[in-house]
């Protein structure tokens, strides 16, 4: 069976840059999945994307599907023929459904005896015939939030489509895609090469577009070209470019033929907080700022044009002309905002709705203040600073600067608080309240910042849960997953030993709506799911498994810091040779207690201890309680579990020699009480009955 490379390209109007690469990857994955479902052998897949095209190239597609043997089982032989050997309706119906005469059927062994069977071979279809449907299915499955129509047709896509290329080897695959006749004609750059380009084979696709169409279709190569050129230009300016990955991706998605060039702005705008010019350049213009060797912002930027101009100075002038009024506006906002102290904006927060059922931003600030004071007192931090920071935390949302640059919330609060003469820790905390903002972002460094960040996020989580809007599926409009991970990271990475269950209950109690039954427990469970995921995803160097995590959670810890200590201790315990036997014993104990009709306490009456193995285990358990309870109180779990491992032999002898479910009620209850005492020792670290094995 011969193999040939495959190419598909869809030409469109300018695609949304932030979803371009997701669309391209999804298209490639969808086509590959379609080929796999159709049992068409293939090699490596590559995706390409520019603002005006999505493309996929796959190596070594088989020319056709393999032939497929089809087996169908029909009625049992006992029901296929009557007493006279004549076929029944069931047999005739089965033959008819297979499209053959009765004598073409055979026999096979079924689960309950011999049955009628039909065996045939379905010849594999040609790959060429299947490809249009496979590609169409992949296009229909793309993650497009809103599709649009164009012209008079009924076709829908994220943007209007203008051409479609599909090649298998050097031959065009006949058919239609989104109402367009498939061909081998692509198009070049909208300005440099606005003409049709003939693609003669998948292997020549990139070269044809680059050499004849002024299009760099390989997004990875285009991205690296932009990065290296921007860095080189910055070095020539005597600085270093600020290249954030998200901005680099977006710029890569905006151009087909990138031409980076430097520009400058008035040096007086360097008197603004550096985040302001950076936000102007990055968020508004998609330009790359430049810093000097000392890390200070320079009055220079690097733009990436989508054309190779004969007069670069005009392009540069145009970019500088666009930046000028934006920076002038920012300077005006900076001066105007500082005329009003942050604290003077507090009462105005009452007119800004946070959430219809949860009140205004002022209401939220007051709730955060109460919670922040409680957290600060628990940590031995300055409660007055925490309360002041909480009351000022949302004031910068009313400033003109944050209105223009929402991404600077908190940052501008810090600068305005500094101008107002607030305490340094309060100023820093106003910025840190939003940390961490994304995966891998830093967590607050100051105590007041940590307190404010946790209080703000817990209030958000509690409020949204209380109004019944918790995340479902992939929907998380209030960012509760991010907020939950932020709380957990702050607690763990800053070693803040707080009773999170109590804080959740406090946050729920502060909400202005009646709390649904069990909502605090639901929030705790939600946070623990996030914590479980973070361990499974981020701690690959550790042996944390779902079962290990569940075992620790089953012992009812209230502090993520405590959970982490228990996990590390349990990891070490499971290496010991006694661990498997003790885990098995705990599992057996849990099963016995679950079936016990009585409500068993841990009170053991020595008068009912009959067997020597009972006496020995009881004495050992009592000795262990005296030895390890002080260790548990100090959270020296590793040492405590090491000592508890010595129980194994006595536990094994007890189960071997003693009939636990004795006929006498008193003896049975006493033996179960002993097991409760034994299990409670381990439950101070983890529920070993939840471990596998």
C-alpha positions in Angstrom: 0.0 0.0 0.0 1.5 3.3 -1.1 1.8 6.4 1.2 1.6 10.0 0.3 1.8 13.3 2.2 -1.4 15.3 2.8 -2.0 19.0 3.0 -5.1 21.0 3.9 -5.2 24.8 3.9 -8.2 27.0 4.6 -8.0 30.7 3.6 -10.1 33.2 5.5 -10.5 36.8 6.5 -8.3 37.8 9.5 -8.8 35.3 12.3 -8.9 36.3 16.0 -5.3 36.4 17.1 -5.8 35.1 20.7 -7.5 31.9 19.5 -5.5 31.4 16.3 -3.1 28.8 17.6 -5.8 27.0 19.5 -7.9 26.7 16.3 -4.9 25.4 14.4 -4.0 22.8 17.0 -7.6 21.7 17.3 -7.9 21.4 13.5 -4.8 19.2 13.4 -6.0 17.1 16.3 -9.4 16.7 14.7 -8.1 15.5 11.4 -5.7 13.1 13.0 -8.6 11.7 15.2 -10.7 11.3 12.0 -7.9 9.4 10.3 -7.5 7.2 13.3 -11.2 6.5 13.5 -11.2 5.5 9.8 -8.1 3.2 10.4 -6.0 5.2 7.9 -2.3 4.9 8.7 -0.4 8.1 8.8 2.8 9.8 10.0 3.5 13.0 11.9 1.1 15.9 11.7 2.1 19.6 11.6 -0.1 22.6 11.9 0.5 26.1 10.4 -1.4 29.3 11.0 -1.3 32.9 9.9 -3.9 35.6 10.3 -5.5 34.5 7.0 -5.1 30.8 7.0 -5.2 27.5 9.0 -3.2 24.6 7.6 -2.3 21.0 8.4 0.3 18.8 6.8 0.4 15.1 7.6 3.2 12.7 6.4 2.7 9.3 4.9 -1.1 8.8 4.6 -2.0 5.4 3.4 -3.9 5.4 0.0 -6.9 3.5 1.5 -8.3 1.9 4.5 -7.4 -1.7 5.2 -10.0 -4.3 4.4 -12.2 -5.0 7.4 -13.6 -8.4 8.4 -17.2 -8.1 9.7 -18.7 -10.6 12.0 -22.3 -10.6 13.1 -23.9 -13.1 15.5 -27.5 -14.0 15.0 -30.1 -16.1 16.9 -29.1 -19.3 18.7 -29.2 -22.5 16.6 -31.9 -23.8 19.0 -34.1 -20.9 18.0 -33.1 -20.7 14.4 -34.8 -24.0 13.2 -38.0 -25.7 14.3 -38.5 -29.3 15.2 -38.7 -30.2 11.4 -35.5 -28.4 10.6 -37.2 -25.5 8.9 -35.8 -22.0 9.5 -37.7 -19.8 11.9 -38.6 -16.2 11.4 -35.6 -15.2 13.5 -33.2 -17.1 11.2 -34.8 -15.7 8.0 -34.8 -12.2 9.4 -31.2 -12.3 10.4 -30.2 -13.5 6.9 -32.2 -10.7 5.3 -30.6 -8.1 7.6 -27.2 -9.4 6.4 -28.3 -9.2 2.7 -27.6 -12.9 2.0 -29.5 -16.1 1.6 -29.9 -18.4 4.6 -27.4 -20.9 3.3 -24.7 -18.3 3.2 -24.7 -18.1 7.0 -22.3 -20.1 9.1 -22.1 -21.0 12.8 -20.1 -19.6 15.7 -19.8 -20.1 19.4 -21.8 -17.6 21.4 -21.8 -16.8 25.1 -24.7 -19.4 25.6 -23.9 -21.9 22.9 -23.9 -22.1 19.1 -25.4 -19.3 17.1 -25.9 -18.4 13.4 -23.1 -16.2 12.2 -22.4 -14.0 9.2 -18.8 -13.3 8.2 -17.8 -11.1 5.3 -15.0 -8.7 4.3 -15.7 -5.0 3.7 -13.2 -3.6 1.3 -11.5 -0.5 2.6 -12.4 2.8 1.0 -9.9 5.1 -0.7 -8.4 7.8 1.5 -9.1 10.4 -1.2 -12.8 9.7 -0.9 -12.9 10.0 2.8 -10.7 13.1 3.3 -13.3 15.8 2.7 -15.7 14.4 5.3 -12.9 13.9 7.8 -11.7 17.5 7.3 -15.3 18.9 7.5 -15.9 17.0 10.7 -12.7 18.5 12.2 -13.8 22.0 11.1 -17.2 21.6 12.6 -15.7 20.5 16.0 -13.4 23.5 16.4 -13.8 25.4 19.7 -15.5 28.4 18.2 -17.6 30.4 20.6 -19.6 32.2 17.9 -19.8 31.3 14.2 -20.7 33.7 11.5 -22.3 33.5 8.0 -21.3 35.5 5.0 -22.7 36.2 1.6 -25.9 34.4 0.6 -24.8 30.9 1.7 -25.6 28.9 4.8 -22.1 28.0 5.7 -20.7 29.1 9.1 -17.2 29.6 10.4 -15.3 31.9 12.7 -14.6 34.2 9.7 -15.6 34.2 6.1 -13.6 31.7 4.0 -12.2 32.4 0.5 -10.2 29.4 -0.6 -9.5 25.7 0.3 -6.4 23.6 -0.7 -6.4 19.9 -0.3 -3.6 17.7 -1.7 -2.8 14.0 -1.4 0.6 13.8 -2.8 0.6 16.0 -5.8 -3.0 15.5 -6.7 -6.0 17.6 -5.7 -8.6 15.9 -3.5 -12.0 16.5 -5.2 -14.8 17.9 -3.1 -16.2 20.9 -1.3 -15.2 22.5 2.0 -17.5 25.1 3.6 -19.2 25.7 0.2 -15.8 26.1 -1.6 -14.6 23.9 -4.4 -11.3 22.3 -3.3 -8.2 23.2 -5.4 -4.5 23.7 -5.2 -4.5 27.5 -5.3 -3.4 29.4 -2.1 -2.9 33.1 -1.8 0.0 35.2 -0.7 0.4 38.2 1.5 -2.5 40.7 1.2 -0.2 43.5 0.1 3.1 42.0 -1.0 1.6 39.1 -3.1 -2.1 39.5 -3.5 -2.4 36.8 -6.1 -3.1 33.1 -6.4 -0.2 30.7 -5.8 -0.2 27.1 -7.0 0.9 24.5 -4.5 2.1 21.5 -6.3 2.8 19.2 -3.3 2.6 19.3 0.5 6.4 19.3 0.8 6.6 22.6 -1.2 3.8 24.4 0.7 6.0 26.4 3.1 8.5 27.3 0.4 5.9 28.4 -2.1 4.2 30.7 0.5 7.5 32.2 1.7 9.3 32.6 -1.7 6.4 33.6 -3.9 3.8 34.8 -1.4 5.8 36.7 1.3 4.1 34.6 4.0 5.8 32.8 6.9 3.2 30.1 7.5 5.1 28.2 10.2 4.0 29.9 13.4 6.9 28.5 15.4 9.4 29.8 12.9 7.6 33.2 12.7 7.6 33.5 16.5 11.3 32.8 16.8 12.1 35.2 14.0 10.1 38.0 15.8 11.8 37.2 19.1 15.3 37.2 17.8 14.8 40.3 15.6 13.2 42.2 18.5 16.1 41.2 20.8 18.7 42.3 18.3 17.0 45.7 17.8 16.8 46.2 21.6 20.6 45.5 21.9 21.3 48.1 19.2 19.3 50.6 21.3 21.5 49.7 24.3 18.8 47.8 26.2 16.9 44.6 26.5 13.4 44.0 25.1 10.6 43.1 27.5 9.1 40.0 25.8 6.2 38.4 27.5 5.1 35.1 26.1 1.5 36.0 25.7 2.3 39.2 23.8 4.8 37.4 21.6 2.1 34.8 20.7 -0.4 37.5 19.9 2.0 39.5 17.7 2.9 36.3 15.9 -0.8 35.7 15.3 -1.2 39.2 13.9 1.4 39.1 11.1 2.2 37.0 8.0 5.5 38.7 7.2 6.9 40.3 10.4 9.2 43.3 10.1 10.2 44.6 13.5 11.3 48.2 13.9 12.2 50.6 16.7 10.3 53.7 17.8 10.6 56.3 20.6 8.4 58.3 22.8 8.9 61.5 24.8 11.3 60.9 27.7 9.0 62.9 30.1 6.6 60.0 30.2 9.3 58.0 32.0 8.2 60.0 35.1 5.0 57.9 35.1 5.0 54.6 37.1 6.8 52.3 34.7 3.8 49.9 34.5 1.8 52.7 32.8 3.9 53.1 29.7 4.4 49.4 29.6 0.6 48.8 29.7 0.2 51.4 27.0 2.8 49.8 24.8 1.8 46.2 25.4 -1.9 46.1 25.9 -3.0 48.9 23.6 -0.4 48.8 20.8 1.1 45.3 21.0 4.6 46.8 21.1 7.6 45.5 23.0 9.0 47.9 25.7 12.8 48.2 26.2 14.7 48.3 29.5 18.3 49.5 30.1 21.0 47.5 31.7 19.8 48.6 35.2 16.3 47.4 34.4 14.9 50.9 34.0 12.4 51.6 31.3 13.7 53.4 28.2 11.8 55.8 26.1 11.9 53.3 23.2 9.7 50.5 21.9 9.8 47.9 19.1 6.8 47.4 16.9 6.2 44.5 14.4 4.8 45.6 11.1 3.1 43.2 8.7 4.7 44.8 5.6 8.1 45.3 4.2 7.9 49.1 3.5 10.1 51.0 1.0 10.0 53.8 3.5 10.5 52.4 7.1 10.7 55.9 8.6 7.0 56.5 7.7 6.0 53.3 9.4 8.0 54.3 12.4 6.5 57.7 12.5 3.0 56.2 12.3 3.6 54.0 15.3 5.1 56.8 17.3 2.2 59.1 16.4 -0.3 56.5 17.8 1.6 56.1 21.1 1.9 59.8 21.8 -1.8 60.6 22.6 -2.2 57.5 24.7 0.8 58.4 26.9 -0.5 62.0 27.1 -3.9 60.6 28.4 -2.1 58.4 30.9 -0.1 61.4 32.2 -3.3 63.4 32.6 -5.0 60.5 34.5 -1.9 60.2 36.8 -2.0 63.9 37.7 -5.8 64.0 38.1 -6.1 60.8 40.2 -3.6 62.0 42.7 -5.7 65.0 43.6 -8.2 62.7 45.4 -6.9 60.6 48.2 -7.8 56.9 48.0 -9.7 57.0 51.3 -11.9 59.8 49.9 -13.1 57.3 47.3 -14.3 54.7 49.8 -17.9 56.0 50.2 -18.2 56.2 46.4 -17.7 52.4 46.2 -21.3 52.1 47.6 -22.6 53.2 44.2 -20.7 50.5 42.3 -22.4 47.1 42.3 -20.1 44.1 43.0 -22.8 41.5 42.4 -26.5 42.2 42.5 -27.2 39.8 45.4 -23.9 40.4 47.2 -24.0 44.2 47.4 -21.6 47.0 46.4 -17.8 47.2 46.3 -18.0 49.0 49.6 -19.9 46.0 51.1 -17.3 43.7 49.8 -14.5 45.8 51.2 -16.1 45.8 54.6 -16.5 42.0 54.5 -12.8 41.6 53.5 -11.8 43.9 56.4 -13.6 41.7 59.0 -12.1 38.6 57.5 -8.6 40.2 57.2 -8.6 41.2 60.9 -9.4 37.6 61.9 -6.7 36.2 59.6 -4.1 38.7 60.8 -4.8 37.9 64.5 -4.4 34.2 63.8 -1.0 34.8 62.1 0.2 37.4 64.7 0.2 40.0 61.9 -0.8 43.7 62.4 -4.6 43.6 62.4 -4.8 47.4 62.1 -2.8 47.4 58.9 -4.8 44.5 57.5 -8.1 46.4 58.2 -6.8 49.6 56.6 -5.5 47.8 53.5 -8.8 46.0 53.1 -10.9 49.2 53.3 -8.7 50.8 50.7 -8.3 47.7 48.5 -10.9 48.5 45.9 -10.6 52.3 45.8 -8.3 52.5 42.9 -11.0 50.8 40.7 -12.7 54.3 40.7 -9.6 56.1 39.3 -9.4 57.2 35.7 -6.1 55.3 35.2 -7.6 51.9 36.2 -10.7 52.8 34.1 -8.4 53.1 31.1 -6.0 50.2 32.1 -8.0 47.6 34.1 -4.9 45.4 34.2 -3.3 48.0 36.5 -5.8 47.4 39.3 -3.8 47.1 42.6 -0.7 48.4 40.9 -2.1 51.9 40.8 -3.6 51.5 44.3 0.0 51.0 45.5 1.3 54.1 43.8 -1.7 56.3 44.9 -1.4 55.0 48.5 2.3 55.9 48.5 1.4 59.4 47.3 -1.1 59.6 50.1 1.5 58.7 52.7 0.0 55.3 53.7 2.2 52.8 55.5 4.6 51.0 53.2 3.2 47.6 54.0 -0.4 48.8 53.1 0.9 50.2 49.8 2.5 46.9 48.9 -0.5 44.9 50.0 -2.8 46.8 47.7 -0.9 45.4 44.8 -0.3 42.0 46.3 -4.1 41.4 46.9 -4.5 40.1 43.4 -1.5 37.8 43.5 -1.0 35.1 42.2 -2.8 36.3 39.0 -2.0 33.2 37.0 -0.2 29.8 37.2 3.4 30.3 38.1 2.9 33.9 39.3 4.5 35.0 42.6 2.5 35.0 45.8 2.4 38.0 48.3 5.6 38.6 50.2 4.3 40.9 53.0 2.2 39.6 55.8 -0.5 42.2 55.2 -0.5 41.4 51.5 -0.9 37.7 52.3 -3.8 38.4 54.7 -5.5 40.7 52.2 -5.1 38.3 49.3 -6.6 35.3 51.2 -9.4 37.4 52.6 -10.4 38.8 49.2 -10.4 35.5 47.5 -12.3 33.7 50.3 -15.0 36.4 50.2 -15.3 35.9 46.5 -15.5 32.1 46.7 -18.0 32.2 49.6 -20.2 34.8 48.0 -20.5 33.1 44.6 -21.2 29.7 46.3 -23.8 31.2 48.5 -25.8 32.6 45.4 -25.6 29.2 43.7 -23.1 30.2 40.9 -20.3 27.8 41.6 -18.3 26.6 38.6 -19.7 23.8 36.5 -17.9 22.0 33.7 -15.6 24.4 31.9 -17.6 27.5 32.9 -16.0 29.6 35.7 -17.1 33.2 35.0 -16.0 34.5 38.4 -12.6 32.9 38.3 -13.1 30.7 41.4 -10.6 28.1 40.3 -7.9 30.7 40.0 -9.0 32.2 43.4 -9.0 28.8 45.1 -5.5 28.0 43.8 -4.4 31.4 44.9 -5.5 30.8 48.5 -3.9 27.4 48.6 -0.6 28.6 47.1 -0.4 31.5 49.5 -1.0 29.2 52.5 1.5 26.5 51.4 4.2 28.6 49.9 4.3 31.1 52.7 3.8 28.4 55.4 0.7 30.1 56.8 -0.8 27.6 59.3 -4.5 28.6 59.3 -7.6 26.7 60.0 -9.1 27.0 56.5 -12.3 25.3 57.5 -13.0 28.0 60.1 -12.1 30.8 57.7 -14.5 29.4 55.1 -17.3 29.3 57.7 -16.5 32.9 58.7 -16.5 34.0 55.1 -19.9 32.3 54.5 -21.3 33.9 57.6 -20.4 37.4 56.4 -22.3 37.1 53.1 -25.5 39.2 52.8 -27.6 36.3 51.6 -28.8 33.2 53.5 -26.2 30.4 53.3 -27.6 27.2 51.7 -27.3 24.1 53.9 -23.8 22.6 53.7 -22.3 25.4 51.6 -19.2 25.7 53.8 -18.6 21.9 53.4 -19.1 22.3 49.6 -16.5 25.1 49.5 -14.0 23.0 51.5 -14.5 20.1 49.2 -14.0 22.3 46.2 -10.8 23.7 47.6 -9.6 20.2 48.4 -10.2 19.1 44.8 -8.1 22.0 43.6 -5.4 21.0 46.1 -5.5 17.4 45.0 -5.1 18.4 41.4 -2.2 20.6 42.2 -0.4 17.8 43.9 -1.1 15.3 41.1 0.0 17.8 38.4 2.8 19.7 40.1 4.5 17.3 42.5 5.5 14.7 40.0 8.8 14.3 41.9 6.8 13.1 44.9 4.8 9.9 45.3 1.5 11.7 46.0 -1.4 9.8 44.6 -5.1 10.2 44.7 -5.3 7.4 47.3 -2.6 9.0 49.4 -4.3 12.4 49.3 -7.7 10.8 50.2 -6.2 9.0 53.1 -4.9 12.3 54.6 -8.1 14.2 53.9 -10.0 11.3 55.5 -8.3 12.1 58.8 -10.0 15.5 58.8 -7.2 18.1 58.9 -8.2 21.7 58.7 -5.0 23.4 57.5 -3.3 22.9 54.1 0.1 23.3 55.8 -0.9 20.4 58.1 -2.1 18.4 55.1 1.3 18.8 53.4 3.2 17.7 56.5 1.0 14.6 56.8 1.5 13.7 53.2 5.2 13.8 53.5 5.1 11.7 56.7 2.7 9.2 55.0 5.1 8.9 52.0 7.9 7.9 54.4 5.7 5.5 56.3 4.6 3.6 53.2 8.3 2.7 52.5 8.4 0.7 55.8 8.0 -3.1 55.6 5.2 -2.9 58.2 3.1 -0.4 56.2 1.2 -2.8 54.0 0.1 -5.0 56.8 -1.0 -2.1 59.0 -2.9 -0.5 56.0 -4.6 -3.8 55.4 -5.5 -4.1 59.1 -7.0 -0.5 59.1 -9.1 -1.5 56.1 -10.4 -4.6 57.9 -11.1 -2.5 61.0 -13.1 0.1 58.9 -15.2 -2.7 57.4 -15.9 -4.3 60.8 -16.9 -0.9 62.3 -19.1 -0.1 59.3 -21.0 -3.4 59.8 -21.2 -3.1 63.6 -24.8 -2.5 64.8 -23.7 -0.7 67.9 -22.2 2.9 68.1 -18.8 1.8 69.3 -16.7 4.2 71.4 -13.0 3.7 72.3 -13.7 2.8 75.9 -12.1 -0.6 76.6 -13.1 -2.6 79.8 -10.1 -4.8 80.7 -12.5 -7.2 82.6 -13.7 -8.4 79.2 -10.3 -9.0 77.7 -10.1 -12.8 77.4 -7.3 -13.8 75.0 -3.6 -13.2 75.5 -3.4 -11.5 72.1 -6.1 -9.1 73.2 -4.2 -8.2 76.4 -1.0 -7.8 74.5 -2.5 -5.5 71.8 -4.4 -3.4 74.4 -1.2 -2.8 76.4 0.7 -1.9 73.3 -2.0 0.5 72.1 -2.0 2.3 75.6 1.8 2.5 75.5 1.6 3.9 72.0 -1.0 6.5 73.0 1.3 7.8 75.7 4.3 7.8 73.3 2.9 9.3 70.2 0.2 11.8 71.3 2.8 14.4 72.3 4.4 13.8 68.8 1.0 14.3 67.1 0.5 17.5 69.1 3.8 18.8 67.7 3.0 17.5 64.2 6.0 15.2 64.3 4.1 12.7 62.2 7.0 10.9 60.7 8.4 9.9 64.1 4.9 9.0 65.4 4.2 6.7 62.4 7.6 5.1 62.8 6.8 4.2 66.3 3.3 3.0 65.4 4.8 0.6 62.9 5.9 -1.5 65.9 2.2 -2.4 66.4 2.2 -4.7 63.3 3.1 -8.0 65.0 0.6 -7.6 67.8 -2.1 -6.5 65.3 -1.5 -9.6 63.2 -1.6 -11.9 66.2 -4.8 -10.3 67.3 -6.6 -10.9 64.0 -5.2 -14.4 63.8 -6.2 -15.5 67.3 -9.3 -13.5 68.3 -12.9 -13.9 67.1 -13.8 -10.3 67.0 -17.5 -10.7 66.4 -18.0 -12.9 69.5 -21.4 -14.1 70.5 -21.4 -12.3 73.8 -22.4 -8.7 73.2 -20.1 -7.3 75.9 -17.0 -9.1 74.6 -17.8 -8.2 71.0 -18.3 -4.5 71.9 -15.1 -4.5 73.9 -13.0 -6.0 71.1 -14.5 -3.4 68.6 -13.7 -0.6 71.1 -10.1 -1.8 71.1 -10.0 -1.6 67.3 -11.5 1.9 67.5 -8.6 2.9 69.9 -6.1 1.4 67.5 -7.6 3.1 64.4 -7.8 6.4 66.2 -4.1 6.4 66.6 -3.5 6.3 62.9 -6.4 8.7 62.1 -4.3 11.5 63.7 -2.3 11.3 60.5 -4.3 9.6 57.8 -7.1 7.1 57.2 -5.0 4.1 56.2 -8.1 2.2 55.2 -8.3 4.4 52.1 -5.0 3.2 50.8 -5.0 0.6 48.0 -4.2 -3.0 48.6 
